[in-house]
């Protein structure tokens, strides 16, 4: 006689929803903290927009553009990367790339990095 597990569908759905919410919450938190380090030296953005957001097959990706009153601007690309430790434990990384960084003097930042954005932007 096969085992019958009652409520299995609800438990699986809850596990999936909790996992997705955890990934998205982590993504939003990491992106916000990185962005806040850059924006704390600037006035509020003159404009900002979400260019693209994808949540598909376990992947979360986001592209945003920011423009400031001093003429500076940048594009921020963030994603969630699934990794596995040498011990086999699954974990997430939240890489962020900065592109098209225009400084207040009109020059473009060469070889942008998160560290350069925090120090120089």
C-alpha positions in Angstrom: 0.0 0.0 0.0 1.6 3.4 -1.0 2.1 6.1 1.5 -0.2 9.0 1.3 1.1 12.4 2.6 -1.7 14.9 3.3 -1.0 18.5 2.6 2.1 17.8 0.5 1.1 20.2 -2.2 0.6 23.1 0.3 4.0 22.3 1.9 5.8 22.3 -1.4 4.1 25.5 -2.5 5.1 27.2 0.8 8.7 26.0 0.4 8.8 27.4 -3.1 7.3 30.7 -2.2 9.5 31.1 0.9 12.6 30.3 -1.2 11.7 32.7 -4.0 10.9 35.5 -1.4 14.2 34.9 0.3 16.2 35.2 -2.9 14.3 38.3 -4.0 14.6 39.9 -0.5 18.3 39.2 -0.5 18.7 40.6 -3.9 16.8 43.8 -3.1 18.7 44.2 0.2 22.2 43.8 -1.4 21.4 46.0 -4.3 20.0 48.7 -2.0 23.0 48.7 0.3 25.5 48.9 -2.6 23.5 51.7 -4.2 23.2 53.6 -0.9 27.0 53.8 -0.5 27.2 55.5 -3.9 24.2 57.8 -3.5 25.0 59.1 0.0 27.5 61.5 -1.5 25.0 62.8 -4.1 21.7 64.7 -4.0 18.7 62.7 -5.0 18.8 61.5 -8.6 17.2 63.8 -11.1 15.8 60.8 -12.8 16.0 57.0 -12.5 14.3 54.2 -14.2 14.2 50.4 -14.2 15.3 49.4 -17.7 14.7 45.7 -17.3 13.9 43.2 -14.6 13.9 39.4 -15.2 12.8 36.7 -12.8 13.0 33.5 -14.7 14.1 29.9 -14.0 15.7 30.9 -10.7 17.5 33.8 -12.2 17.0 37.4 -11.0 18.4 40.2 -13.0 17.9 44.0 -12.9 19.2 47.0 -14.9 18.6 50.5 -13.7 19.7 53.9 -15.0 20.4 57.0 -12.8 20.9 60.7 -13.8 21.9 63.5 -11.5 21.5 67.3 -11.5 25.3 67.7 -11.8 25.3 65.9 -15.2 26.6 62.6 -13.9 24.9 59.3 -14.6 25.4 55.6 -14.6 23.7 52.2 -15.4 23.7 49.6 -12.6 23.3 45.9 -13.6 22.6 43.4 -10.7 21.9 39.7 -10.6 21.7 36.7 -8.4 24.3 33.9 -9.0 23.8 30.5 -7.4 27.0 28.9 -6.2 28.0 25.7 -4.3 30.7 25.7 -1.7 33.4 23.1 -1.7 31.3 21.3 1.0 28.3 21.2 -1.3 26.3 23.9 0.4 24.2 26.1 -2.0 24.7 29.9 -1.5 24.0 33.1 -3.4 26.1 35.9 -4.6 24.8 39.3 -5.8 27.2 40.7 -8.3 26.7 44.3 -9.4 28.3 45.9 -12.4 28.3 49.6 -13.2 28.3 50.7 -16.9 28.3 54.0 -18.8 29.5 56.0 -15.9 29.5 59.7 -16.7 31.2 61.9 -14.2 30.0 65.4 -13.2 32.8 66.9 -15.4 31.5 65.0 -18.5 34.3 62.5 -18.5 33.6 58.7 -18.6 35.0 56.5 -15.8 37.5 54.0 -17.2 37.5 50.4 -15.8 34.5 51.0 -13.5 34.2 48.9 -10.3 32.1 49.0 -7.2 35.0 50.3 -5.3 35.7 53.1 -7.8 32.1 54.1 -7.8 32.1 54.4 -4.0 35.3 56.4 -4.0 35.1 58.5 -7.1 31.6 59.0 -8.3 
